[in-house]
Amino acid sequence: MTVSPAHDGGLLGNAELAWDASNGVPIGVSIYSKTDASTPVLALQLSDITYGPVDASALQISPPATAKVVDVPLPAKSTSSSTTTTPVTGLAAVQAQVPFTIKAPTLVDDLPLHQVRLVDWKGEKGALVLYGQGLGGIAVLERGATTASSTNSTMSQLPSVSVAGVTGHELATPLGTVVTFTKDGVDFTVAGSVTQMAAEMAAGALS
């Protein structure tokens, strides 16, 4: 069985699912990128399967003698009515909540600005700027730069790329690209199911 996005799926081409028709059990899945429809970028397939009752011994465990048993009580159901927090959206409203200047051009890589939303990033307020819609869109996370965030990021171990006159880092895969860089006291993370060139152009538009 092959399925594919009905609308803009970004770089996602299609997915193939293999079934054992006799037992109704999935035995394999493959995901393809639009850039290469002949070779899957991700494939999982069973190499051996056996049907039948499971022996009780397979479900028994033998904990070590030093193991401790800890009872974890389930949380009590709250009887008080919960309040729903209205998300903060819109460039002006979000800008009033963050200590840095948000970069939100009306267009990046031919994608229109869709939404600006306030987010909480590890206890700090940041801005999530969305361009386009669906899997083919681009998301930009902006937050105030700190020494720790700029030097200890996992992305800093990835290949370097020049973005808007500064050095950033990039993770490019057949299904999407992530670009991070720091400029004017702001950490930027650009991500989307787009090509490496498209992500770099989007990052450059934020300068």
Secondary structure, DSSP 4 states (H G I P E B T S, - for coil): -EE--SS--TTEEEEEEEEETTTTEEEEEEEEETTBSSS-SEEEE-S----SPPPGGGG-----TT------PPPPPP-SPPPPPPPPBSHHHHHTTSSS-----SEETTEEEEEEEEEEETTEEEEEEEESSSTT-EEEEEEE--HHHHHS-GGGGSPEEEETTEEEEEEEETTEEEEEEEETTEEEEEEESS-HHHHHHHHHHT-
